[in-house]
Amino acid sequence: MSSPSVVCDPLYLILGDEELLVERALWEAVGAARAADPETELRRIKVSELTPPELDELLSPSLFAEGRVVALEAAQDAGKEIAGAILSHARQPADGVVLVIVHSGGGRGKNAKELPSALRKLNARVTECNKITKGPQREAFVKDEVRRAGGRIDAAGVGALIETVGFDLRELSSAASQLVADTGGKIDESEVRRYHRGRAEVTGFVVAEKAVTGDLAGALEALRWALQLGVAHVLIADALADSVRTIGRVAAYGRGDPFRLAGDLGMPAWKVKKAQAQARGWSSATVAEALRAVAVLNADVKGMAADADHALERTVLRLVELHSSRN
């Protein structure tokens, strides 16, 4: 049964190529349409698979007034004719039809590239779904996911969750929801570590943290567990390189207020504070040597070394040695 008091937008533009966010935005549009008419159906099709006459048929009003959401995906691939047809329908949406255009933001041709701008001018409801590639964006995503699930998480908890789970947004979202359910909603670093203990002990970040603090036994044990359980060589190498680079960047700024330095360095205050503590075991000369070691390791784990396991162990030993020789 429809709800005439609920009115949904007839035109949506989902702009970007972060798959989880795109999918979520699409289902939010469907949810809004179904709030007005629970019988609304969803039809999804790639723009490259359509001709203008087929689009006309897809978007024509239903004889029985059935609600319909039509999602035109990969609109960045639209040619001149289909782009023109999309805009024609967008200017005069048919009754009962909600049109959703999913566009990566790029485009092969002029018409495809200009579609988002034209749809904005037609007052499309726009949802930005750009790729999340930077640390602060990823941290904001985790905070939002916890908030969506009804919980709260502090900065150290966010950092621990990313270290533990990794960068995949679907896994981060799932982990955030599970933590809220399991903890009652208040999440800090200790809660993250407790619920993800097994995985946290074998990530590249843990190997790196032990190596750059001079914990030889702990670093080698963590490395062997990581390799035994199948953590990719390149992920461990990346974590080692990230830790060394972070120490070098933070050390160059001295021992200032981590909250002030966070803005200058483009990283969260908790990470600055941790790196400041780690930097006490390093000098500019040993950091430079460590940077050379992790650069060699990067090539080794990508095929240059005959034995990637040995290359990782050799680099961990070198980092511990450099930490011990800081004076």
Disulfide bonds with the S-S distance in Angstrom:
none
